[in-house]
Amino acid sequence: MATEQQVLVVDDEDDIRELFCDLLSQSGFDVETAADGLEAYELISSHPGRFRVVLTDVRMPRMDGVTLLKRIKTGAHKDISVMLMTGYSDVSEKEIREMGAVDVLKKPVNIEYLLRRLGDYLPKGRG
């Protein structure tokens, strides 16, 4: 059963989504996934209040993570904390933070750091 404190993991790579879903679920977080920014934004829009944190890759087809961040922060979902993940050094962390991201994580992501940061934004466990 979904809570209002879910983490939405967004990545176009199935293995990455499954890995983060498993790791975060085992750590007590309620997790849902999306394959790209467009699917993520549709989930967010159709379930207002469900997601507290979005953890998204930057480079994806259909809608990238930066566009997803902009849509979240300029729309009706400004209260969602957005964390971006990237394996590329050409992404300006400063610019992304200025757009409203709470964190920019370099791939491979340090899981202990991620879990601490998620704990800053939502409680572990369901209900």
For each residue, the residues with C-beta under 8 A, 3 or more apart:
1: 126 127
2: 6 30 32 47 50
3: 6 30 50 126 127
4: 49 50 52
5: 30 52 122 123
6: 2 3 29 30 31 32 50 51 52 53
7: 24 29 30 31 32 51 52 53 54 55 118 122
8: 31 32 33 34 40 43 44 51 53 54 55 56
9: 17 20 21 24 31 32 33 34 55 56
10: 17 33 34 35 36 37 39 40 54 55 56 57 60 65 68
11: 16 17 20 33 35 56 57 60 85
12: 35 36 57 59 60 61
13: 16 17 57
14: 17 18 35
15: 18 19
16: 11 13 19 20 57
17: 9 10 11 13 14 20 21 33 35
18: 14 15 21 22 33
19: 15 16 22 23
20: 9 11 16 17 23 24 31 33 55
21: 9 17 18 24 25 31 33
22: 18 19 25 26
23: 19 20 26 27 111
24: 7 9 20 21 27 29 31 115 118
25: 21 22 28 29 30 31
26: 22 23
27: 23 24 115 124
28: 25 124 125
29: 6 7 24 25 118 122 124
30: 2 3 5 6 7 25 125 126
31: 6 7 8 9 20 21 24 25
32: 2 6 7 8 9 43 50 51
33: 8 9 10 11 17 18 20 21
34: 8 9 10 37 39 40 43
35: 10 11 12 14 17 39 60
36: 10 12 39 40 60 61 62 63
37: 10 34 40 41 56 60 62 63 64 65 67 68 71
38: 41 42 62 63
39: 10 34 35 36 42 43 62
40: 8 10 34 36 37 43 44 54 56 63 68
41: 37 38 44 45 63 68 71 72
42: 38 39 45 46
43: 8 32 34 39 40 46 47 50 51
44: 8 40 41 47 48 50 51 54 72 77 80
45: 41 42 48 76 77
46: 42 43
47: 2 43 44 50 51
48: 44 45 76 77
49: 4
50: 2 3 4 6 32 43 44 47
51: 6 7 8 32 43 44 47 54 77 80
52: 4 5 6 7 80 81 121 122
53: 6 7 8 80 81 82 83 118 121 122
54: 7 8 10 40 44 51 68 72 80 81 82 83
55: 7 8 9 10 20 83 85 105 114 118
56: 8 9 10 11 37 40 60 65 68 69 82 83 84 85
57: 10 11 12 13 16 60 65 84 85 86
58: 64 65 66 84 85 86 88 91
59: 12 64 65 86 88
60: 10 11 12 35 36 37 56 57 63 64 65
61: 12 36
62: 36 37 38 39
63: 36 37 38 40 41 60 67 68 71
64: 37 58 59 60 67 68
65: 10 37 56 57 58 59 60 68 69 84 85 86
66: 58 69 70 84 96 99
67: 37 63 64 70 71
68: 10 37 40 41 54 56 63 64 65 71 72 82
69: 56 65 66 72 73 82 84 96 99 100 101
70: 66 67 73 74 99
71: 37 41 63 67 68 74 75
72: 41 44 54 68 69 75 77 78 80 82 100
73: 69 70 78 82 99 100
74: 70 71 78
75: 71 72 78
76: 45 48
77: 44 45 48 51 72 80
78: 72 73 74 75 100
79:
80: 44 51 52 53 54 72 77
81: 52 53 54 102 121
82: 53 54 56 68 69 72 73 100 101 102
83: 53 54 55 56 101 102 103 104 105 114 117
84: 56 57 58 65 66 69 91 96 101 103 104 105
85: 11 55 56 57 58 65 104 105 106 107 109
86: 57 58 59 65 91 104 105 106 107
87: 106 107 108
88: 58 59 91
89:
90:
91: 58 84 86 88 96 104
92: 95 96
93: 96 97 104
94: 97 98
95: 92 98 99
96: 66 69 84 91 92 93 99 101 104
97: 93 94 100 101 104
98: 94 95
99: 66 69 70 73 95 96
100: 69 72 73 78 82 97
101: 69 82 83 84 96 97 104
102: 81 82 83 117 121
103: 83 84 117
104: 83 84 85 86 91 93 96 97 101
105: 55 83 84 85 86 109 110 113 114
106: 85 86 87 109
107: 85 86 87
108: 87
109: 85 105 106 113 114
110: 105 113 114
111: 23 114 115
112: 115 116
113: 105 109 110 116 117
114: 55 83 105 109 110 111 117 118
115: 24 27 111 112 118 119
116: 112 113 119 120
117: 83 102 103 113 114 120 121
118: 7 24 29 53 55 114 115 121 122
119: 115 116 122 123 124
120: 116 117
121: 52 53 81 102 117 118
122: 5 7 29 52 53 118 119
123: 5 119
124: 27 28 29 119
125: 28 30
126: 1 3 30
127: 1 3
